Amino acid sequence: MRALPTLSLAVSCTALAAAALVGCPTQEGEAEGEGEEGEGEGEAGPEMVLLETHLVDTDVDVSIPSGFALAVRPDGRFAVAYGRASSSAPQVECEDSFGGAPFVDAWDVLVVDEQADGTFRTRVVDSTAPLRSPFVDMVADPTSGALIIGYTGGAVAVGACEACDSRLAVENGDTFTLSTVATDGGSSPTPCRAIFQPVCGEGDCVGLNPGLAINASGQLAMTYVDQHFGFGETDIYKADLEIGLGNSGGLTLESVATDSGSGYSNTVTMTDEGRAMTAYATIGNARVVDPDDTSNDYIIDEGIYASTQQEDGSWSEVLILEEGSSSGRIATAYRAGSGFAIAWRDDGLEQLFLYTSVDNGASWTPVAIEQTSNTGKDPAIAFLSDGTLVAAYSHCKDRDDGSDFCSQAEDGVRIAMREQGGPFVRKTFTFDDEDVDGKNVDMAIAADDTVVVMSFNASSARIVVQRFRKQ
């Protein structure tokens, strides 16, 4: 049996460095504006320059789409995956725990990919039971260029009228080869914690909140949340975080964190050697019990965690921020020489945090990218080949005026960059002064260091994909 994860505590939030806020006026359509340098020593930092913008129609007549993911092929062409209510698949019959059997609309998982001539192709990857966001992630195999999509799909669970299997789709020419990664809590060989009122390994609602990562050799990691039976309080607050490791031809499943309400908002990244690191929210406050001595009992605290795979295959779990929380993505990234990075907008503290580790996840150093509530949702992070860290995220408005409403003239995508040893430099890219822009941000880096950013224009139900270059 694999050893249980070790647990340690990262530095406290009070050690966070300050970061200046930036108001960036932009020109409509062009998405250009003046960026400002964050606080710190040294010369003025780099600038992110917009190269081109693409608009992808998602067919608003069908439904408002959701659950977006972006990938970039080795040749630089991008693809976007998302879901929407199906226009053609038959309805799904749901079996709930109270004896009812409602019929609901099926959902499609779609991918739109850029062609060599600049046009776009839309394909339905799979039709499934209703989906709960986030339900899809996607990467491109650097060795073959094939798209790999991890998603929640398959059959409904008893009591949960939604898709409840972990699924994988691998591009094969014009079509996709579909496979099921996990169907129930027993799919993963789970070393359950000695928890009070355990549900580890029980239930058939798995595959929620999938995360995908692939390294240069084609080694693949896929995370997902096992929510047991999918509807009760115990299911939610004692959920497990599972992972599959291998390649597009098959994954070996194991558990990262069990019985603790773990895995929410997770993403995963991989080292060049094939070791994984995943960051996630734990919401359970579960109590671990010692049957021989109750004085050894302890609580698994709520907060933001990182679990890093060690050389022997075990997992080291670190509490990054106690009572930290996120309703959006907890982004992860890795680069040899730069180490691991985690970024998320904390719901309680209303700040966009970055933590980095250069010792294989044993300790983490914090800094604030943004410190007010008007910006920072759904961050995505990555490293350029020169070690520059790039973060892209949703920007609501330039000033924090105490209101929850965004400014349609100022919302969009904000990009923050930090060269090794330098300060953050930020720039906001808006699109239309009358639209709700910059939602559901995702980002990928092309082989030539082109930064590709996807966002969603909620007013027109179009996907906006932009290419940038650091200068």
C-alpha positions as CSV (number, residue, x, y, z in Angstrom):
1,M,0.0,0.0,0.0
2,R,1.3,3.4,-0.9
3,A,2.2,5.6,2.1
4,L,-0.3,8.3,3.1
5,P,0.6,11.9,2.3
6,T,2.8,13.8,4.7
7,L,1.4,17.2,5.7
8,S,3.2,20.4,6.5
9,L,2.3,24.1,6.7
10,A,3.6,26.8,4.3
11,V,4.5,30.4,5.3
12,S,1.7,32.6,6.6
13,C,-0.3,35.1,4.6
14,T,1.2,38.0,6.6
15,A,4.5,37.4,4.8
16,L,3.0,38.5,1.5
17,A,4.7,41.3,-0.4
18,A,2.8,44.3,-1.6
19,A,1.8,44.6,-5.2
20,A,0.7,47.9,-6.9
21,L,-2.7,48.1,-8.7
22,V,-2.8,49.3,-12.2
23,G,-5.5,51.1,-14.1
24,C,-5.0,50.5,-17.8
25,P,-7.0,52.5,-20.3
26,T,-7.4,50.7,-23.6
27,Q,-8.6,51.2,-27.1
28,E,-11.7,49.3,-28.3
29,G,-10.9,46.3,-30.5
30,E,-7.2,47.1,-30.7
31,A,-6.9,46.0,-27.0
32,E,-3.9,48.2,-26.5
33,G,-3.1,50.3,-23.5
34,E,-0.6,51.6,-21.1
35,G,0.7,49.2,-18.6
36,E,2.5,50.1,-15.4
37,E,5.3,48.5,-13.5
38,G,4.6,46.9,-10.1
39,E,6.6,47.8,-7.0
40,G,10.2,46.7,-6.9
41,E,13.8,47.5,-7.8
42,G,15.3,47.7,-11.2
43,E,14.6,49.0,-14.7
44,A,11.2,49.1,-16.4
45,G,9.9,45.6,-17.1
46,P,8.9,43.9,-20.3
47,E,5.7,44.7,-22.2
48,M,3.1,42.3,-23.5
49,V,2.1,43.2,-27.1
50,L,-1.1,42.0,-28.8
51,L,-0.5,40.3,-32.1
52,E,-4.0,39.2,-33.2
53,T,-7.5,38.5,-32.1
54,H,-9.9,35.7,-33.2
55,L,-13.6,35.5,-32.4
56,V,-15.2,32.1,-32.3
57,D,-19.0,31.8,-32.4
58,T,-20.5,29.3,-29.9
59,D,-24.1,29.3,-31.4
60,V,-26.0,31.3,-28.8
61,D,-29.3,30.0,-30.2
62,V,-28.5,26.6,-28.6
63,S,-27.6,27.7,-25.1
64,I,-25.1,29.8,-23.2
65,P,-21.9,27.6,-23.3
66,S,-19.7,27.0,-20.2
67,G,-16.7,25.2,-19.0
68,F,-13.9,26.4,-21.3
69,A,-10.4,25.0,-21.8
70,L,-7.6,26.1,-24.2
71,A,-4.7,24.1,-25.7
72,V,-2.0,25.0,-28.3
73,R,-0.6,22.5,-30.7
74,P,3.2,22.2,-31.3
75,D,2.8,24.2,-34.6
76,G,1.1,27.1,-32.7
77,R,-2.6,26.4,-33.7
78,F,-5.0,26.7,-30.8
79,A,-8.1,24.7,-29.8
80,V,-10.9,25.5,-27.4
81,A,-13.1,22.9,-25.6
82,Y,-16.4,23.8,-24.0
83,G,-19.8,22.4,-23.2
84,R,-23.4,23.4,-24.0
85,A,-26.9,21.8,-24.0
86,S,-27.2,19.5,-26.9
87,S,-29.3,20.4,-29.9
88,S,-29.6,16.8,-31.2
89,A,-28.8,14.2,-28.5
90,P,-31.8,12.5,-26.8
91,Q,-32.8,13.5,-23.3
92,V,-31.2,11.8,-20.4
93,E,-33.2,9.9,-17.8
94,C,-32.1,10.6,-14.2
95,E,-32.6,8.2,-11.4
96,D,-32.7,10.2,-8.1
97,S,-32.5,8.8,-4.6
98,F,-36.2,9.6,-3.8
99,G,-37.7,7.4,-6.5
100,G,-38.2,10.0,-9.2
101,A,-36.9,9.7,-12.8
102,P,-36.9,13.1,-14.4
103,F,-35.8,13.6,-18.0
104,V,-33.2,16.4,-18.7
105,D,-31.4,17.7,-21.8
106,A,-28.2,16.0,-22.7
107,W,-25.0,18.1,-23.1
108,D,-22.4,18.1,-25.8
109,V,-18.6,18.5,-25.2
110,L,-17.3,20.4,-28.2
111,V,-13.9,21.4,-29.5
112,V,-13.2,24.2,-31.9
113,D,-9.8,24.1,-33.4
114,E,-7.8,26.5,-35.7
115,Q,-7.0,25.1,-39.2
116,A,-3.8,25.8,-41.2
117,D,-5.7,28.2,-43.5
118,G,-7.0,30.3,-40.5
119,T,-10.5,28.9,-40.5
120,F,-12.1,27.0,-37.6
121,R,-13.6,23.5,-37.3
122,T,-16.2,22.6,-34.7
123,R,-16.6,18.9,-33.6
124,V,-18.8,17.2,-31.0
125,V,-16.5,15.1,-28.9
126,D,-19.1,13.4,-26.8
127,S,-22.8,13.7,-25.7
128,T,-23.4,13.1,-22.1
129,A,-25.6,13.8,-19.1
130,P,-25.8,17.4,-17.8
131,L,-22.4,18.8,-16.8
132,R,-21.4,20.8,-13.8
133,S,-18.6,23.4,-14.2
134,P,-15.7,23.0,-14.2
135,F,-16.0,19.9,-16.3
136,V,-13.3,20.0,-19.0
137,D,-9.6,20.5,-19.4
138,M,-7.4,20.0,-22.5
139,V,-3.8,19.7,-23.5
140,A,-2.0,19.0,-26.8
141,D,0.4,16.2,-27.0
142,P,3.8,17.8,-27.8
143,T,5.0,14.7,-29.6
144,S,2.0,14.1,-31.9
145,G,0.1,17.3,-31.8
146,A,-3.1,15.4,-30.9
147,L,-5.6,17.1,-28.6
148,I,-6.3,15.3,-25.3
149,I,-9.5,16.2,-23.5
150,G,-10.3,15.2,-19.9
151,Y,-13.9,15.8,-18.9
152,T,-16.8,14.7,-16.7
153,G,-19.1,12.5,-18.8
154,G,-20.7,9.1,-18.9
155,A,-23.7,7.9,-16.9
156,V,-25.6,9.7,-14.2
157,A,-25.2,8.6,-10.6
158,V,-28.1,7.6,-8.3
159,G,-29.1,10.8,-6.6
160,A,-27.1,13.1,-8.9
161,C,-28.8,14.1,-12.1
162,E,-25.5,14.9,-13.9
163,A,-22.6,13.2,-15.6
164,C,-20.6,11.3,-13.0
165,D,-17.7,9.4,-14.7
166,S,-14.1,10.5,-15.5
167,R,-13.6,10.4,-19.2
168,L,-10.7,10.9,-21.7
169,A,-10.9,11.8,-25.4
170,V,-7.8,11.5,-27.6
171,E,-7.8,13.0,-31.0
172,N,-7.3,10.5,-33.9
173,G,-7.5,12.3,-37.2
174,D,-10.9,13.9,-37.6
175,T,-12.5,11.9,-34.7
176,F,-11.8,11.2,-31.0
177,T,-11.1,7.9,-29.3
178,L,-13.1,7.9,-26.1
179,S,-12.3,6.0,-22.9
180,T,-13.6,5.9,-19.3
181,V,-10.9,6.6,-16.6
182,A,-13.1,6.0,-13.6
183,T,-16.7,5.1,-12.9
184,D,-16.9,4.9,-9.1
185,G,-15.1,5.4,-5.8
186,G,-13.6,1.9,-6.1
187,S,-11.8,2.7,-9.4
188,S,-8.8,4.1,-7.5
189,P,-6.8,1.9,-5.0
190,T,-7.5,4.3,-2.2
191,P,-5.4,4.3,1.0
192,C,-8.2,5.8,3.1
193,R,-7.4,8.0,6.0
194,A,-8.6,6.9,9.5
195,I,-11.4,9.5,9.4
196,F,-14.5,10.0,11.5
197,Q,-17.5,8.7,9.5
198,P,-15.5,7.6,6.4
199,V,-17.0,7.4,2.9
200,C,-13.7,6.7,1.2
201,G,-14.1,4.4,-1.8
202,E,-17.9,4.6,-1.8
203,G,-20.4,5.9,-4.4
204,D,-20.4,6.4,-8.1
205,C,-20.1,10.1,-8.7
206,V,-16.5,10.7,-9.8
207,G,-14.7,12.7,-12.5
208,L,-15.7,16.2,-11.3
209,N,-13.3,19.2,-11.8
210,P,-10.9,17.4,-14.1
211,G,-7.3,18.7,-14.5
212,L,-4.8,17.7,-17.2
213,A,-1.1,18.2,-17.6
214,I,1.4,16.8,-20.1
215,N,5.2,17.1,-20.3
216,A,7.5,17.2,-23.3
217,S,7.8,13.4,-23.3
218,G,4.1,12.9,-23.5
219,Q,3.7,11.8,-19.9
220,L,0.1,12.6,-18.8
221,A,-1.5,13.4,-15.4
222,M,-5.2,13.8,-14.9
223,T,-6.8,14.8,-11.6
224,Y,-10.5,14.6,-10.7
225,V,-12.8,14.9,-7.6
226,D,-14.5,11.8,-6.3
227,Q,-17.7,13.1,-4.6
228,H,-18.9,9.7,-3.6
229,F,-22.7,9.7,-4.0
230,G,-22.8,13.2,-5.4
231,F,-25.5,14.9,-3.4
232,G,-25.2,14.7,0.4
233,E,-23.3,16.9,2.8
234,T,-21.0,14.1,3.6
235,D,-20.3,13.5,-0.1
236,I,-19.3,17.2,-0.6
237,Y,-17.3,17.7,2.6
238,K,-15.5,14.4,2.5
239,A,-14.7,14.3,-1.2
240,D,-11.5,12.7,-2.4
241,L,-8.9,14.0,-4.9
242,E,-7.7,11.3,-7.3
243,I,-5.1,11.3,-10.0
244,G,-4.3,9.1,-13.1
245,L,-0.7,8.9,-14.3
246,G,0.6,7.5,-17.5
247,N,0.0,8.6,-21.1
248,S,-2.8,9.0,-23.6
249,G,-2.9,5.3,-24.0
250,G,-3.8,4.6,-20.4
251,L,-3.7,5.9,-16.9
252,T,-2.9,4.3,-13.5
253,L,-5.2,5.6,-10.8
254,E,-4.2,6.5,-7.2
255,S,-5.4,8.9,-4.5
256,V,-3.8,12.2,-3.5
257,A,-6.1,13.3,-0.6
258,T,-9.1,11.3,0.7
259,D,-12.1,11.9,3.1
260,S,-11.3,15.6,3.5
261,G,-13.4,17.6,1.0
262,S,-10.3,18.0,-1.2
263,G,-9.7,18.7,-4.8
264,Y,-12.1,21.6,-5.5
265,S,-10.8,24.1,-8.1
266,N,-7.8,21.9,-8.7
267,T,-5.3,22.0,-11.5
268,V,-2.2,19.8,-12.1
269,T,1.3,20.3,-13.6
270,M,4.2,17.9,-14.4
271,T,7.9,18.0,-14.2
272,D,10.2,17.0,-17.1
273,E,10.8,13.7,-15.2
274,G,7.0,13.0,-14.9
275,R,6.3,13.9,-11.3
276,A,3.0,15.7,-10.7
277,M,2.0,18.6,-8.5
278,T,-1.6,19.5,-7.9
279,A,-3.1,22.5,-6.0
280,Y,-6.6,22.5,-4.7
281,A,-9.1,23.7,-2.1
282,T,-10.0,21.6,0.9
283,I,-13.3,22.5,2.5
284,G,-14.1,19.6,4.9
285,N,-12.4,20.3,8.3
286,A,-12.4,16.5,8.6
287,R,-11.2,14.8,11.8
288,V,-8.5,12.1,11.6
289,V,-8.8,9.7,14.5
290,D,-6.3,7.5,16.3
291,P,-8.2,4.4,17.5
292,D,-5.6,3.8,20.2
293,D,-5.2,7.3,21.5
294,T,-7.7,10.0,20.9
295,S,-5.2,12.7,22.0
296,N,-3.5,12.1,18.6
297,D,-6.7,13.0,16.7
298,Y,-6.3,16.1,14.5
299,I,-8.3,18.2,12.1
300,I,-7.5,18.6,8.4
301,D,-7.9,22.3,8.1
302,E,-9.8,24.1,5.5
303,G,-7.6,26.0,3.1
304,I,-5.5,25.9,-0.1
305,Y,-3.2,22.9,-0.4
306,A,-0.4,21.7,-2.7
307,S,0.5,18.0,-3.1
308,T,3.7,17.2,-4.8
309,Q,4.7,13.7,-5.9
310,Q,8.1,12.6,-4.5
311,E,10.7,10.5,-6.2
312,D,9.5,7.3,-4.5
313,G,5.9,8.0,-5.7
314,S,4.5,9.2,-2.4
315,W,2.8,12.5,-2.0
316,S,3.8,15.4,0.2
317,E,0.8,17.6,1.1
318,V,1.4,21.2,2.2
319,L,-1.2,23.6,3.6
320,I,-0.5,26.8,1.6
321,L,-3.0,29.1,3.2
322,E,-5.2,28.1,6.2
323,E,-8.8,29.1,5.6
324,G,-8.0,30.1,2.0
325,S,-10.7,29.6,-0.5
326,S,-11.4,29.9,-4.2
327,S,-14.5,29.6,-6.4
328,G,-12.3,29.8,-9.5
329,R,-9.2,28.1,-10.8
330,I,-6.2,27.3,-8.6
331,A,-3.6,27.5,-11.3
332,T,-0.3,25.6,-11.4
333,A,2.8,25.7,-13.5
334,Y,6.3,24.2,-13.6
335,R,9.6,25.0,-15.3
336,A,13.0,23.4,-14.8
337,G,15.2,25.9,-13.0
338,S,12.2,27.9,-11.8
339,G,10.3,25.2,-9.9
340,F,6.6,25.1,-9.2
341,A,4.1,28.0,-9.0
342,I,0.5,28.2,-7.8
343,A,-1.9,31.2,-8.3
344,W,-5.5,31.8,-7.2
345,R,-7.8,34.6,-6.3
346,D,-8.8,34.1,-2.7
347,D,-12.5,34.6,-2.1
348,G,-12.2,35.7,1.5
349,L,-9.1,37.9,1.2
350,E,-10.1,39.2,-2.3
351,Q,-6.5,39.1,-3.5
352,L,-4.7,37.3,-6.3
353,F,-1.9,35.3,-4.7
354,L,1.2,33.6,-6.2
355,Y,3.2,31.0,-4.3
356,T,6.5,29.5,-5.7
357,S,8.6,26.5,-4.6
358,V,12.1,25.6,-5.7
359,D,12.5,22.6,-3.3
360,N,10.0,20.1,-4.8
361,G,7.0,21.5,-2.9
362,A,8.6,21.3,0.6
363,S,8.3,25.1,1.2
364,W,6.5,27.9,-0.6
365,T,7.3,31.6,-1.0
366,P,4.3,34.0,-1.3
367,V,3.7,37.3,-3.2
368,A,0.5,39.2,-4.0
369,I,-0.1,39.8,-7.8
370,E,-3.2,41.9,-7.1
371,Q,-4.5,43.1,-3.8
372,T,-8.0,44.4,-4.4
373,S,-11.3,42.7,-5.3
374,N,-11.7,44.3,-8.8
375,T,-9.5,41.9,-10.6
376,G,-7.9,38.4,-10.6
377,K,-10.6,35.8,-11.2
378,D,-9.9,32.6,-13.1
379,P,-6.1,33.0,-13.2
380,A,-3.9,30.9,-15.5
381,I,-0.1,30.9,-15.2
382,A,2.8,29.6,-17.2
383,F,6.5,30.2,-17.7
384,L,8.2,31.4,-20.9
385,S,11.5,29.7,-21.9
386,D,13.5,32.5,-20.3
387,G,11.9,32.0,-16.9
388,T,9.4,34.9,-17.1
389,L,6.3,34.0,-15.2
390,V,3.1,35.1,-17.0
391,A,-0.4,35.2,-15.4
392,A,-3.6,35.9,-17.3
393,Y,-6.9,36.6,-15.5
394,S,-10.2,38.2,-15.6
395,H,-10.2,42.0,-14.9
396,C,-13.5,43.5,-13.6
397,K,-12.7,47.3,-13.5
398,D,-9.8,49.6,-12.9
399,R,-10.9,50.9,-9.5
400,D,-12.1,49.1,-6.4
401,D,-15.3,51.2,-5.7
402,G,-16.8,48.7,-3.2
403,S,-19.4,47.5,-5.7
404,D,-19.7,43.9,-7.0
405,F,-20.6,45.2,-10.5
406,C,-18.0,45.3,-13.2
407,S,-17.4,48.1,-15.7
408,Q,-18.3,47.1,-19.3
409,A,-15.9,49.8,-20.5
410,E,-13.0,48.5,-18.4
411,D,-13.5,44.7,-18.1
412,G,-11.3,42.3,-20.1
413,V,-8.2,40.2,-19.7
414,R,-5.3,41.4,-17.6
415,I,-1.8,40.0,-18.1
416,A,0.9,40.3,-15.4
417,M,4.5,39.3,-16.1
418,R,7.5,39.0,-13.8
419,E,11.0,38.3,-15.1
420,Q,13.3,36.3,-12.8
421,G,14.2,38.7,-9.9
422,G,12.0,41.5,-11.2
423,P,8.7,43.2,-10.4
424,F,5.3,42.4,-11.8
425,V,4.3,44.4,-14.9
426,R,0.6,44.5,-15.7
427,K,-1.5,45.4,-18.8
428,T,-5.2,45.2,-19.4
429,F,-6.7,44.3,-22.7
430,T,-10.4,45.2,-23.2
431,F,-12.5,44.4,-26.2
432,D,-15.9,46.1,-26.4
433,D,-17.0,49.0,-24.1
434,E,-20.6,47.8,-24.1
435,D,-20.0,44.0,-23.6
436,V,-19.3,41.8,-20.6
437,D,-15.8,40.7,-21.5
438,G,-12.9,38.7,-20.0
439,K,-14.7,35.8,-18.4
440,N,-13.5,32.2,-18.1
441,V,-9.9,33.0,-18.9
442,D,-7.4,30.3,-19.9
443,M,-3.9,30.5,-21.3
444,A,-1.3,28.4,-23.0
445,I,2.2,29.1,-24.2
446,A,3.3,28.1,-27.8
447,A,6.6,26.5,-28.5
448,D,8.0,29.9,-29.8
449,D,6.9,31.6,-26.6
450,T,3.7,33.2,-28.1
451,V,1.2,33.7,-25.3
452,V,-2.3,32.5,-26.3
453,V,-5.1,33.7,-24.1
454,M,-8.8,32.6,-24.3
455,S,-11.7,34.5,-22.7
456,F,-15.5,34.6,-23.1
457,N,-17.6,37.5,-24.2
458,A,-20.8,36.8,-22.3
459,S,-22.8,39.5,-24.1
460,S,-22.3,38.0,-27.6
461,A,-21.6,34.4,-26.4
462,R,-18.4,34.4,-28.4
463,I,-15.0,33.0,-27.5
464,V,-12.2,35.5,-27.8
465,V,-8.7,34.1,-28.5
466,Q,-5.7,36.5,-28.6
467,R,-2.1,36.0,-29.3
468,F,0.6,38.1,-27.5
469,R,4.3,38.5,-27.5
470,K,6.7,39.6,-24.8
471,Q,8.8,42.5,-25.9
